[in-house]
Amino acid sequence: MWHELVESLEMFATFTLQKRDRKSTDADIKRFMEVFQLCDESKKGYLNREDMKMAVVMLFGYKPSKSETDILMTSYPSVENSGVPLEQFVCLMGKKLTVEDHFERTRRIFNAFDAQCRGFLKLDDFKRAFERVAPRLPERTVLEAFRIKTRD
């Protein structure tokens, strides 16, 4: 039974974390436009560096690094302003969405549970993680899952 549960979870994770090879949907584009409007607080018609960082946080759930922000800001150089206008922002975010690293979500989840920043999880970290996401799961089940994963 345990192996079936673990296999099901692994299949689910593999399926949901696959690289997205798709075009931006109308809903995606609408969301990009909404976020642009929210981040362009002064209504200047483009996003500066700080606006762009906030937009990435709102859309993807993380603050981009300085180098990633540099890449985003210089992808479509413009002489008339010092930022990224709406049309180019929508294009950039669409590209970013479709090439999202399929391991990125796993890394973010792992880092959230790696409280000591050791690069690995101990049993206490594993228990704490399960207490946060599945508080009613019996401890015996958590111990068995840890034992199975440490064998891998």
Legacy VTK file of the C-alpha trace (Angstrom):
# vtk DataFile Version 3.0
C-alpha trace
ASCII
DATASET POLYDATA
POINTS 152 float
0.000 0.000 0.000
2.783 2.423 0.904
4.645 1.798 -2.306
1.452 2.481 -4.269
0.958 5.777 -2.415
4.574 6.847 -2.951
4.440 5.827 -6.631
1.202 7.770 -7.069
2.758 10.859 -5.485
5.868 10.521 -7.666
3.771 10.109 -10.828
1.700 13.148 -9.858
4.832 15.196 -9.195
6.406 14.068 -12.471
3.269 14.905 -14.422
2.666 18.295 -12.822
6.294 19.414 -12.893
6.920 18.635 -16.570
8.265 21.465 -18.690
5.381 23.408 -20.111
5.474 23.346 -23.898
2.420 25.460 -24.553
1.363 28.839 -25.780
0.049 31.487 -23.427
-3.707 31.229 -23.092
-6.095 34.180 -23.186
-6.367 33.845 -19.399
-2.553 34.051 -19.097
-2.424 37.164 -21.261
-5.238 38.765 -19.272
-3.361 38.016 -16.033
-0.126 39.491 -17.470
-2.014 42.662 -18.411
-3.638 42.928 -14.981
-0.296 42.516 -13.226
1.286 45.104 -15.541
-1.428 47.615 -14.639
-1.004 46.918 -10.914
2.777 47.266 -11.057
2.733 50.414 -13.222
1.471 52.465 -10.278
2.476 55.838 -11.728
0.792 54.969 -15.067
3.905 55.775 -17.092
3.150 53.007 -19.631
6.171 50.845 -18.846
7.705 48.893 -15.969
11.012 49.967 -14.463
13.325 47.540 -12.627
11.435 47.633 -9.329
8.080 47.308 -11.086
9.402 44.328 -13.063
10.608 42.579 -9.900
7.184 43.020 -8.303
5.473 41.704 -11.445
7.608 38.543 -11.430
6.818 38.029 -7.737
3.100 38.383 -8.443
3.143 36.045 -11.454
5.707 33.403 -10.510
5.988 33.618 -6.729
9.649 34.526 -6.373
11.848 37.618 -6.500
14.087 37.537 -9.582
17.834 37.863 -9.143
19.697 40.947 -10.315
20.956 39.109 -13.390
17.487 37.808 -14.293
16.079 41.325 -13.905
18.877 42.658 -16.143
17.951 40.115 -18.816
14.264 40.975 -18.600
14.924 44.711 -18.749
17.286 44.524 -21.729
15.352 41.958 -23.782
13.565 44.710 -25.696
15.722 47.840 -25.563
13.791 51.032 -26.133
15.158 54.494 -26.755
11.985 56.342 -25.740
11.690 55.030 -22.170
13.679 53.309 -19.466
11.462 50.301 -19.023
9.393 47.540 -20.558
6.065 48.545 -22.157
2.916 46.400 -21.908
3.179 44.584 -25.249
6.784 43.574 -24.611
5.985 42.636 -21.000
3.201 40.287 -22.153
5.597 38.686 -24.667
8.367 38.291 -22.045
6.070 36.768 -19.435
4.582 34.419 -22.030
8.068 33.170 -22.910
8.953 32.872 -19.249
5.818 30.863 -18.556
6.420 28.403 -21.398
10.067 27.715 -20.592
9.706 27.541 -16.815
12.224 25.076 -15.440
10.286 21.939 -14.518
12.461 21.439 -11.449
12.084 25.037 -10.212
8.879 24.352 -8.295
10.453 21.302 -6.668
13.503 23.374 -5.639
11.317 26.085 -4.114
9.279 23.536 -2.148
12.439 21.747 -0.994
14.035 25.030 0.092
10.926 25.931 2.074
11.249 22.698 4.055
15.056 22.792 4.370
14.851 25.062 7.421
18.565 24.782 8.245
19.709 25.352 4.620
21.724 22.140 4.679
20.832 20.982 1.171
19.161 17.838 2.490
16.247 16.970 4.751
16.561 15.228 8.085
13.708 13.342 9.673
12.760 16.394 11.773
12.543 18.551 8.631
10.438 15.866 6.949
8.083 15.653 9.947
7.777 19.438 10.115
6.985 19.583 6.394
4.266 16.959 6.690
2.823 18.694 9.769
2.430 21.823 7.646
0.879 20.195 4.566
-0.865 17.129 6.030
-1.335 17.644 9.780
-3.704 14.679 10.198
-1.362 12.172 8.606
-0.254 9.586 11.193
3.382 9.865 12.262
3.905 6.215 11.323
3.004 7.085 7.726
5.462 9.985 7.694
8.230 7.762 9.099
7.529 5.109 6.452
7.613 7.730 3.669
10.935 9.061 4.982
12.353 5.540 5.169
11.302 4.814 1.567
12.690 8.107 0.232
16.014 7.730 2.059
16.462 4.325 0.406
16.166 6.030 -2.993
LINES 1 153
152 0 1 2 3 4 5 6 7 8 9 10 11 12 13 14 15 16 17 18 19 20 21 22 23 24 25 26 27 28 29 30 31 32 33 34 35 36 37 38 39 40 41 42 43 44 45 46 47 48 49 50 51 52 53 54 55 56 57 58 59 60 61 62 63 64 65 66 67 68 69 70 71 72 73 74 75 76 77 78 79 80 81 82 83 84 85 86 87 88 89 90 91 92 93 94 95 96 97 98 99 100 101 102 103 104 105 106 107 108 109 110 111 112 113 114 115 116 117 118 119 120 121 122 123 124 125 126 127 128 129 130 131 132 133 134 135 136 137 138 139 140 141 142 143 144 145 146 147 148 149 150 151
